[in-house]
Amino acid sequence: MRRWFSLLAVVALVAAACGGGSDGGAPATTQPAPTTTQPAPTTTQPAPTTTQATTTTQPPATGSKTDLAITEVVFGDHLTITNLGDDPVDVGGLWVCNRPAYVRLAAQVLAPGESLQVAASKISVPEGGGEVALYSDMAFDNPKSILDYVGWGSGGGRATEAADAGHWPADETVTVSGPSISAPAGGASAADWS
């Protein structure tokens, strides 16, 4: 019997807790508190794209390679080739020689008056003496292939071809008195260089 009383006491307690009691009152109603959660505003926008196709258009090479001239030699550093003509010239495929070193130039269009520097690491330009010849092709012993030439100090091994082509007087070299020699308008003899 004790068990029954205990069980009845538990049921009474549960009923009282749930709002139903022995007093016959209405059961208590609980409502959840209002929620004010709203989704956070989203401000995700796609990043602007700034991809633009950039193409560099070079003017067509309409000039003659004979308009190219060696205009400067800075000993131990570089030599300069300049387009002295009125039209753009592509230097691609030309060869620069300081015998026995040869370097082929990559395609690049030089506008009128524009210059290209060739580093001394590609072709030696020592102060004591040497030469630089600009060739249209690899026929280095053919005077018809020489476009321009300069020799300084002790000179070099292509002076004969340069003289035969009419680009340089035989047995003539520029006297070196500083770190460089130049002929901004091109030079066909030692007198044109300073």
N, C-alpha and C positions, 0 to 999 in steps of 0.2 A: 504494500500500500504506500509505503514511503516513496517507492519509485513513481507511482502515479502522481503523487503530490509534487514531486520534483519536476516531473515532466510537465505538469500543468503550470507550475511556476515559470518554467522556461518559456512555455507557449505564451503566457500572459506577458512576460517581459518583452518577447519578440513582438507581440501584437501592440504593446504600448509604444515600442520604439517605431513601429511602422505607422503610427497614427490611428490605429484602431484600438480602442480601449474598451473597457467594460462600462465606461460611462456612456457609450452609444454615440459619441460625438463623431463628426465627420472626419474622415482620415485627413491627415495633414498632407498638403501637396508641396513639394519642393520643385522649384523651377531652376534650371541652370542659369547662372549669371550670363547676361548678354556678352557675346564676344565681339570685339571690335577689330579682330585681325583682318587686315586687308593685305592683299599681295603688294609687296614693295614695287613701286613703279620701275619699270625696266627702261633703261636709257641706252641699251645696247644698239649701236648703229654700226653698220659696216664701215670699216676704215676706208677713207678715200684712197682710191688707187691713182697713182701718178705715173703709171707706166706709159711711156710714150716711145714710139719707134723713132730712133734718131739715126739718120743716115747722113753721112758726110759725102756730099757729091763734089768731086773734083772736076775742074773744067777739063774738057777733052784735050788731050795732048796733040796739039796741031802744029807745034813748033818743030824746028829741026834740032837734032842732037848736036849739030855743029855750033849751036848757040850757047852750049855749055862751056864753061871755062873754069880752070883751077884759079882761084882768086886769093887764096891764103894758105900758108903752111905755118902752123904753130908747132915748133919742134917739141917732140915728146908728147904732144897732146892731140892734135887733129889737123886735118886739111879741109878746106872749104871748096865746094863746087857751086857755082852760081849760074843761073839762067840769065844770060845777058841779052836775050832776044825779046821780041815783042809778043810772043805766044807761049802758052804752056808747053813744057817738054817733060816726057816721062823718062826718068833715069833708069828704069828697070832693065836689067840685062846688060848694062854697061859694066866695064871692068876698070878698076883702079890698080895701077902697078907701081911698085917700087921694087924692082927686081932684086931678089927672087920672090918677093911677097906679092900676092894677087888677091883681090877681093871683088866679088860680084855684087853689084848694087841691087837692092830690092826695088820693086815697082813703087814709084812715088812720083807724082806730078809736081814739078816746080813751076810756079807761076812766074811771069816775067819779074826779074829782080830778086826772086827768092833763092835762098841758098840751102845747101845740105852739107852737114859736117860729117866727116868719116873719122872715127876715133883712131888714134895712133895704135891702140891695142889691136886693131884689125889690119893696119898697114903701117909699118915703121916709118917714122919721119924724124931721123936723128939730126941733131944740129950740125955735126961734123961734116956731113955731106950726104947727098942722096938725090933722088929724083922722084917725081910723080908724073905718071902718064895716064891719061884717060882714054880708054879703048872702047870702040863700038862692039867688039867681039873678042874671041880668044886668040885671034891671029896676032900674037904679040910681036912677031918679027916682021909683020907686014905694015909698011908705012901707011897704007890706005885705011888701016884700022885705027890709027891714032887720031883722036879728036883734039887733044891738047897735051901740053908738056911743060914742065919746069924742072930745071936741075940747079942745085946749089952746092957750094963747097966743093968737095971732091967729085961731085956728079954721080952718074950711074951708068948702067949698061944699055939703056934704050935711047941714048942721045943720037945715035946714028939713024935710027928709024925716024925719030922726031925731025932731024935735019932733012932726011930724004922726003918727008911729008911736007916740009915747009913750015913746020910749027915752031922751030927753034934753030938758031944758028949752030953750026957744027962747033964742037969743042968750046962752048960758052956755058958758064955757070954764074949764078947769082952769088955775090959776095955776102956772107952772113956777118951781120954786125949787131945782132940782138936776138931775142927769143923767137922771132917770127920773121917771115917775109910775106909781102902782099902786093897784089896788083888788082885793085878793085874793078878796073875796067878790062881785066884780062891782060896777059902779057905774052908777047911773041919773041921777046929777047930779054937778056939780063937787065938792060937799061929800063925796062918797064916795071921792074920789081924794086921794092924798097924794104 
